Amino acid sequence: MTLPLMEKTIKAADIMDDSAPRSRGVMFLCLVGASQVLGLASVVLTGVWMGHYRGGFAWDGSTLEFNVHPLCMVLGLVFLQGDAILVYRVFRSEPKRSVKLLHGIIHLLALIVSIIGFVAVFDNHKQSKIPDMYSLHSWCGMITLVVFCIQWVMGLLFFLFPVASSRLRASYLPVHVFCGLALLAMAIGTSLLGITEKLLFTIMSTYSQFSPEGVLANTLGIVLVCFGVLLGYLITKEEYRRPPNPEEESLSVHFKTLTEGRSPTTP
């Protein structure tokens, strides 16, 4: 191989090496953008469904107060919870302490919004004398909210304001990550149950005729599934994970040092 040809080959290889990370970065940004479009679309579709087809929103114990429930559940337990998980991928080069705070704050907002949604449905049932907690949807919803609360408290104690040893945190972290993904799947599955239940309660006679309300609600369900699948891909793909930083891991909120030989695994 002549020298000029070798130089051209080396330059071409360098260009390919430089372009590969850029293309992966562009793909990542496109996927993140698509996830946000799907998440916001799910919230908007829920708002349109409850606002246009179900009469709007109120806080007076009526059916209009019930409409607050699905909107808060989709906004809190699906969209905000999904974004709280995603911050570890979007801001993977930012200081971990800041990302932890953002992760915890968004989860707190999701919890507050979800509690408002739960209060709305229980208040409506009380005023309308409708039995509580008899359907599969309500059982799954209550389990999801309770586990979500436990997960948030455990995250505070283990990672944001750590009271456990580094070895215990390292052991618990895979469980915390798994539970986060499981909770997102549970929230979406419970939402699908709720969508079907609401449609059967309100438009059973016209649902099979592809009524506009039914089509809108079905579309909402598909959007929720797509949002969950896309987030699952972004969160589990290895190249999008936060790179390990031993120096950063060696510092905690209270300036403790790790003395047990290894740092917690990076989420």
FENHUWO-V912731 format. One record per pair of residues at least 12 apart in sequence whose C-alpha atoms are under 10 Angstrom apart, sorted by the first residue. I is the first residue (numbers start at 0). J is the second residue. D is the distance in whole Angstrom. If there is no record, write none. Layout:
i=[I:I]
j=[J:J]
d=[D:D]
This chain:
i=[23:23:24:27:27:27:27:27:28:30:30:30:30:31:31:31:31:31:31:31:33:33:33:33:34:34:34:34:34:34:34:34:34:34:34:34:35:35:35:35:35:36:36:37:37:37:37:37:37:37:37:37:37:38:38:38:38:38:38:38:38:38:38:38:38:38:39:39:39:39:39:39:40:40:40:40:40:41:41:41:41:41:41:41:41:41:41:41:41:41:41:42:42:42:42:42:42:42:42:42:42:42:42:43:43:43:43:44:44:44:44:44:44:44:44:45:45:45:45:45:45:45:45:45:45:45:45:45:46:46:46:46:46:46:46:47:47:47:47:48:48:48:48:48:48:48:48:48:49:49:49:49:49:49:49:49:50:50:50:50:51:52:52:52:53:53:53:53:54:55:56:56:57:58:58:58:59:59:59:59:60:60:60:60:60:60:60:60:60:61:61:61:61:61:61:61:61:62:62:62:62:62:62:63:63:64:64:64:64:64:64:64:64:65:65:65:65:65:65:65:65:65:66:66:66:66:67:67:67:67:67:67:68:68:68:68:68:68:68:68:68:68:68:69:69:69:69:69:69:69:69:69:70:70:70:71:71:71:71:71:71:71:71:71:71:72:72:72:72:72:72:72:72:72:72:72:72:72:72:73:73:73:73:73:73:73:73:74:74:74:74:74:75:75:75:75:75:75:75:75:75:75:75:75:75:76:76:76:76:76:76:76:76:76:76:76:76:76:76:76:76:76:76:76:77:77:77:77:77:77:77:77:77:77:77:77:78:78:78:78:78:78:78:79:79:79:79:79:79:79:79:80:80:80:80:80:80:80:80:80:80:80:80:80:81:81:81:81:81:81:81:81:81:81:81:81:81:82:82:82:82:82:83:83:83:83:83:83:83:83:83:83:83:83:84:84:84:84:84:84:84:84:84:84:84:84:84:85:85:85:85:85:86:86:86:86:86:86:87:87:87:87:87:87:87:87:87:88:88:88:88:88:88:88:88:88:88:89:89:89:89:89:90:91:91:91:91:91:91:92:92:92:93:94:94:95:95:95:95:95:96:96:96:96:96:96:96:97:99:99:99:99:100:100:100:102:102:103:103:103:103:103:103:106:106:106:106:107:107:109:110:110:110:110:113:114:117:117:117:117:134:134:134:135:135:135:135:136:136:136:136:136:136:136:136:136:137:137:137:138:139:139:139:139:139:139:139:140:140:140:140:140:140:140:140:141:142:142:142:142:143:143:143:143:143:143:143:144:144:144:146:146:146:147:147:147:147:147:150:150:150:150:150:150:151:151:153:153:154:154:154:154:156:157:157:157:157:158:158:158:158:158:159:159:160:160:160:161:161:161:161:162:162:164:164:164:164:164:165:165:165:165:165:165:165:165:165:165:165:165:166:166:166:166:166:166:166:167:168:168:168:169:169:169:169:169:170:170:171:171:172:172:172:172:173:173:173:173:175:176:176:176:180:180:180:180:180:181:183:183:183:184:184:184:184:184:186:186:187:187:187:187:187:188:188:188:188:190:190:190:190:191:191:191:191:191:191:191:192:193:194:194:194:194:194:195:195:195:195:197:198:198:198:198:199:201:234:235:240:240:241:241:242:242:243:243:243:243:243:244:244:244:245:245:245:245:245:246:247:248:248:248:248:248:249:249:249]
j=[238:239:239:88:89:233:238:239:89:229:230:232:233:82:85:88:89:229:230:233:225:226:229:230:78:81:82:85:222:225:226:227:228:229:230:233:78:81:82:226:230:222:226:78:219:221:222:223:224:225:226:227:229:73:74:77:78:79:81:82:222:223:225:226:227:230:73:74:78:79:222:226:78:219:222:223:226:70:73:74:77:78:216:218:219:220:221:222:223:224:226:69:70:71:72:73:74:75:77:78:219:222:223:70:73:74:219:70:73:215:216:218:219:220:222:66:67:69:70:71:72:73:74:194:215:216:219:220:66:67:69:70:71:73:74:70:212:215:216:66:69:70:211:212:213:215:216:219:63:65:66:67:68:69:70:212:63:66:67:70:212:211:212:215:65:66:201:212:66:67:68:70:119:119:122:123:119:122:123:126:119:120:121:122:123:124:125:126:127:119:120:122:123:124:125:126:127:119:120:123:124:126:127:119:123:116:118:119:120:121:122:123:124:116:117:118:119:120:121:122:123:124:116:119:120:123:115:116:117:118:119:120:112:113:114:115:116:117:118:119:120:121:123:113:116:117:119:120:190:193:194:197:112:113:116:109:110:111:112:113:114:115:116:117:119:109:110:112:113:114:115:116:117:140:144:186:187:189:190:109:112:113:116:186:187:190:223:108:109:112:113:116:105:106:107:108:109:110:111:112:113:114:115:116:186:106:108:109:110:111:112:113:114:140:143:144:147:182:183:184:185:186:187:190:109:113:182:183:184:185:186:187:190:223:226:227:109:183:186:187:223:226:227:105:106:107:108:109:110:112:113:102:105:106:107:108:109:110:147:179:180:182:183:186:105:106:109:179:180:182:183:184:226:227:230:231:234:102:105:106:109:230:98:99:101:102:103:104:105:106:107:108:109:179:101:102:103:105:106:176:179:180:183:230:231:234:266:102:230:231:233:234:98:99:101:102:105:234:99:101:102:234:239:240:241:265:266:233:234:235:236:238:239:240:241:242:266:233:234:239:240:241:241:239:240:241:242:243:266:241:242:244:241:244:247:241:244:247:248:265:158:159:247:248:250:251:252:159:154:155:158:159:155:158:159:154:159:151:152:154:155:158:159:147:148:150:151:148:151:147:144:147:148:151:144:144:137:140:141:144:192:193:196:189:192:193:196:188:189:190:191:192:193:194:195:196:189:192:193:189:185:186:188:189:190:192:193:185:186:187:188:189:190:192:193:189:182:185:186:189:181:182:183:184:185:186:189:182:185:186:178:179:182:178:179:182:183:186:174:175:176:178:179:182:175:179:171:175:168:171:172:175:168:169:171:172:175:171:172:251:252:263:251:252:251:252:253:251:252:253:255:252:253:255:257:258:259:263:248:249:251:255:256:257:258:259:260:261:262:263:257:258:259:260:261:262:263:263:262:263:264:261:262:263:264:265:263:264:263:264:263:264:265:266:263:264:265:266:266:234:235:266:227:230:231:234:235:231:227:230:231:223:224:227:228:231:223:227:220:223:224:226:227:220:223:224:227:219:220:223:224:216:217:219:220:221:223:224:220:220:213:216:217:219:220:213:216:217:220:216:212:213:216:217:213:213:266:266:265:266:265:266:265:266:262:263:264:265:266:262:264:265:261:262:263:264:265:262:262:261:262:263:264:265:261:262:263]
d=[9:9:9:9:9:8:10:8:8:7:9:9:8:10:9:9:8:8:8:8:10:9:8:10:10:9:9:10:10:8:6:9:9:6:7:9:8:10:8:8:10:10:9:9:10:10:6:7:9:7:6:9:9:9:8:8:5:9:8:9:8:7:9:6:9:10:10:9:7:10:10:10:10:8:7:9:10:9:7:8:9:8:10:9:6:8:9:6:6:10:9:9:7:9:9:6:6:10:9:8:9:10:9:9:10:9:9:9:10:7:8:8:6:10:9:9:10:7:6:9:10:8:9:10:9:8:7:10:9:9:9:6:10:10:10:10:10:9:10:9:10:9:10:7:9:7:7:9:8:9:6:8:10:8:8:10:9:8:10:10:9:9:7:10:10:7:9:9:8:9:10:10:10:8:9:9:9:9:8:9:8:9:9:6:4:8:8:5:7:10:10:9:6:9:10:7:7:10:9:7:9:10:8:10:9:9:10:6:7:10:8:6:10:8:9:9:6:5:8:8:6:8:9:8:8:9:8:6:9:9:6:8:10:8:9:8:4:6:8:6:6:9:10:9:7:9:10:9:8:8:9:10:9:9:8:9:10:9:6:6:8:7:5:8:9:9:10:7:5:9:9:6:8:9:10:8:10:10:8:10:10:9:10:8:8:7:9:10:7:7:8:10:9:8:9:7:4:7:8:5:5:9:10:9:10:9:10:6:7:10:8:6:10:10:9:8:9:8:7:10:9:6:8:9:8:10:9:6:9:9:6:6:9:8:9:8:8:9:10:10:9:9:9:6:7:9:8:5:9:9:10:9:7:6:9:9:6:9:9:9:10:9:7:9:9:9:10:9:9:10:7:10:9:8:7:9:10:8:8:9:10:9:10:10:7:5:7:8:5:6:9:10:9:10:10:7:10:9:9:9:7:8:9:9:10:8:10:9:7:9:8:7:7:9:8:6:9:10:8:9:8:8:9:8:7:10:7:8:7:10:10:10:6:6:6:10:9:10:10:8:9:9:8:8:7:5:7:10:10:7:8:10:9:10:8:9:9:7:8:10:9:8:9:10:9:9:8:10:9:9:8:6:10:10:7:10:9:8:10:8:8:10:8:9:10:10:7:9:8:10:8:8:7:9:8:8:10:9:9:9:10:10:9:9:8:9:10:9:6:8:9:5:6:9:9:8:8:9:8:9:8:8:9:6:9:9:10:8:7:10:9:6:8:10:9:10:10:9:10:10:9:6:9:10:6:6:8:9:10:9:9:10:8:9:8:7:9:10:10:7:10:7:8:9:9:10:9:8:10:10:9:7:10:9:8:9:10:10:9:9:9:10:9:7:8:6:8:7:7:8:10:10:9:10:8:9:9:10:10:9:10:10:9:6:8:7:9:8:7:6:9:9:7:9:8:8:7:9:9:6:9:9:7:4:6:9:8:9:9:10:7:7:8:7:10:8:9:8:9:10:10:7:9:9:7:9:9:10:7:9:9:10:9:7:9:9:10:10:9:6:7:9:7:9:9:8:10:10:8:8:10:9:9:9:6:9:8:9:9:10:9:7:8:9:7:9:8:8:9:9:8:7:8:9:10:10:9:10:8:7:7:7:7:9:9:9:8:6:9:9:10:8:9:7:9:10:10:9:10:9:6:7:9:9:9:7:9]
